[in-house]
Amino acid sequence: MDTTNLIFAGVGGQGVLLIAELTAQTAVRAGHDVKQTEVHGVSQRGGSVESHVRFGDANAVHSPLVRAGQADVVVGLEKLEGLRYADFLNPVTGSLLVNDHEIIPGSVANAAEKYPHHAMDFLRHKGLRVVELPASRCAKDLGDGRMANVIMVGALSALLALPEEDWLETLKERIPAKHREANLRAFQAGRRLSTDFGSPFGLSGMQPVAGGHRDSGPLSPAKGDNHD
Amino acid sequence: MTKQLLSGNEAIARGAWEAGVKFASGYPGTPSTEILENLAKYPEVDAQWSANEKVAFEEGMGAAIGGLRVLVTMKMVGLNVAADPFMVFPYAGTNGGFVLISADDPGMHSSQNEQDNRYLALMAKVPVLEPSDAQECKDYIEFGLELSEAHETPVMMRTTTRLAHHKGLVALGDRVEVSRKEFTPDVKRFSVPIYRKLRRPEVEKRLERLREFAESTPINRVEWRASQPGAAAAKGSVGVVTSGIAYQYVREVMPAASVFRLGLTHPLPSRSLIEFCAAHETVYVVEEGEAFIESHLAALGATNMIGKSAFGVIGEYSPDRIAAAIAATPTAPMQDFSKEIAMLPRPPMFCVGCGHRTVFDVLRQLKVTVAGDIGCYTMGALPPYEAEHTTFCMGASIGTAFGLERAGHERTVAIIGDSTFVHAGIPALIDAVFNGSGLTLVILDNSTTGMTGQQPHPGAGTTLKGKPAPKLDLEAMVRAAGVKQVQIVDTWQRKEVGRAIRAALLQGEPSVVIARGPCMRLPEMKLSERAASPYVVDESLCTKCDACFKVWCPAITRTAEGFPIIDTLDCTACTVCAQVCPTEAIGPVDSRQ
């Protein structure tokens, strides 16, 4: 198989690293070679947080870093952070899966006025596929706004060719018993959201939607890169 | 064989455990911190945080001379602190295996400089290992310990941020117990300063043996693709000499090139490298950091190489950067949206409820010059506070403030965290008192090493293994240094903090304010542990004066109607917003029901 390239982005405290890890572990469970990368330390104090996950055939994944223009999916837990990594997307087949949620940077002067509220329209205008999901609101409805990350990974799961049972096993293993049931519900809610906002697609077996306005209708398949 | 997804740092810890390491020490520092945190989970390993890197190194040195297998960890600037023993230990040589992890940070993700510590190892005449993935992070520990014992030398393993924090699949093994080697006190060997001239030739002889070892060790391997061993360079043939995680980028970007993958980068295998260069028309040298390998090749007379002139010396490498430098593979047109839309930066900031906030609010209002130090509080230099004016290295706040004062800047405050004070601040304070300073020092005492993720230190009361430990009495320590004016305040009582710092500034003698309050990220600070409730805004009392917004708490945002609203999931009940509210509209949620 081709290598699948994913980027997870958000704000420190949103649980970016957790869902990157869930995805990487699920890919391991499904028998793939996996590399993941993240940066710890100062960036976790309310700053931008990103993690790359790549998976594919055994011994075929060398670099942990996704190359620009080759990401199949960028998962943004916040709009500005989704925008920040949008240029990593494969311009033809990539999808930005973004939580329809804004967090104004706290240590930037007049940030509320400067915040790019129109970012997703801007990216659509650039021809990128953008899927906005109300993950934070949905998580609140489920009783805990902090589960937006798990809702987003649920939505992602509907786009990747990784078996659902592997996702569920990973979640059960990784999430503490106290929060397990709620998170499993959040995950399934995310899977449904993804379906509601467009047909689920896999990483193989479907043809990309060629050209045109690609922010409506069925999602195009995210195709892995070919450089391996 | 079981394979697990491990980070480079987790794999190093696993490798140390499997290879029979019995003692491990270090000081927290990104990107090295997780090694000891993971190693501490194994009951067979005596793992500890030390007061600073120099002490950690010396404790490890003693344990290795005493016959144990030892791992010592630190970030790259930590080795500057430990450079004193690092330069001398090789003269005596080790007994038990001794591996030092030096974690470099190309790109300065969490550091104040870029520093390629292979040059420190060159100075110390110590061999350097550079793994290139998580599996090698594990395997090279055992390799390094054996190399260390075979040549009686400390060994440095250089990691980088991307290597330390990336994850890959690692095949796990079992622990091998290694019995303690016998230690014979030998004055002529271990009393280096007195018998230095006896030991000096031994260092060179060892290096010569290691140079031969470098030619044959399997961790220096050539993957022949574009040419063959001994062949003359074919037209267009490309070879790459690389080390560390850059090897993975090369594999990704240049699949057709021959690759000389160096796992041992000091000393270098000169003969093999010359042969490799001769077999290719063009040789790229791809190494993160300085031109360490490249300079060596140049000294050997190689003329067909391209290194830093193409790839650059500043910052972190990536597949994209290497591809752009050689322009070998067409890359997708790189879009740069930041030119067309406000891609606001998102710098880090103080956490919700952080006790540092009141201190920086006072310093901002007092308009004093602030000499800062290394820790979360470097963020006091950022808006909205902009109240930390110098920051250099661990413990530098006090000496810098002293110097500023001598230069005539009387209203200068030094600010330092408790862990950093223990690490390198104490001698500076003793010196300031001794040399007649009138400085004001604020110690932010949050009972932990905050920035690196809440590691205990001698003032915290527990060890890395979670055992209770004697708690360093900071007040007594400061008084013992000769400071008579010492005030201790609750860091969340903003008026008290202001009064104390203002009073300290009026003293004509050294004055210390200890702003005390545990880091909100410590488990004992959870609301449930403190039987506290989150705070809420009573809109019927709120006049929208915006005083609470001036606390700059990330949990306080604005409703559509313009009222402040506190995120009850994030609120830590630090009470500071309630203290500034003139109409008592803010209070704990349970008092409002």
Interface residues (C-beta under 8 A of the other chain):
Chain A: V11 G12 A24 Q25 V28 D33 V34 K35 Q36 T37 E38 V39 H40 G41 V42 S43 Q44 R45 G46 G47 S48 H62 S63 P64 L65 R67 A68 G69 Q70 L80 E81 L83 R84 A86 D87 N90 P91 I104 P105 G106 S107 V108 A109 A111 K114 Y115 P116 A119 F122 L123 K126 D144 G145 R146 H227
Chain B: K3 L5 T30 P31 T33 E34 H109 S110 T161 R162 H165 H166 K167 G168 L169 I245 Q248 Y249 R251 E252 P255 S318 P319 D320 A323 T329 T331 A332 P333 M334 Q335 D336 F337 E340 I341 A342 M343 L344 P345 R346 P347 P348 M349 F350 C351 C376 M379 L382 P383 P384 M451 T452 G453 W552 P554 T557 L569
